[in-house]
Every structure is written in C-alpha cells, then in structure tokens.
Amino acid sequence: MTPLRIVPPSPGALPNEDIAFGIASWSKPERAPEYSVKYRWRDRNGRICRGGEFPVHSIARAAILALQSGQLQLSDQERSELREFVEHQ
C-alpha cells in the first residue's frame, strides 16, 4: 500500500490540520489504484480524525466552483503561482 503524503497546513489553515494524498478507500485491488485527498485534524484529545475523501481528479473542478461562488479567494501570490504552473503544463 502506498503511504500517505502529508501536505503541511497552509498559512490560513486551522491549527493541527493537514491534507493527505493516498489510495482511495473505494479503490479496487484488481484495478489500477485510484487516489483521493483526505482532510485530517486532531481532536481535543490529540487523536487524528478524518472528514472523508475527495477524488483527486475532481480537485480542479471543485476549486473553480469555490472561486466562482466566492468561497475561495486567492492571494496575489497564489494567483501568480497558479498562473505560472498552468502556463508550464
């Protein structure tokens, strides 16, 4: 099994939270693995809790929806980094 890759919290994130990429719980062993994003945080007792999974292939569409609805706003630096990344794809 592929280990989770932890992404450190972003500057505006709540304390004790992270995002992990890993093999999705719905992935079937007989097929190529499917990956998901897993949001995790620590509860009051320090235990890691998980709020579910989101298919990796849906991230771009979800970000566009969040931007269009005003629920996600990018800083100038984030906008610049995103533009540069997209231009080099």
JOPEPE-V700181 format. One line per field, one symbol per residue. burial: 1 if it has 16 or more other C-alpha atoms within 10 Angstrom, else 0. Layout:
BEGIN
burial=???
END
This chain:
BEGIN
burial=00000000000000001111111100000000111111111000000000001101000000000000000000000000000000000
END
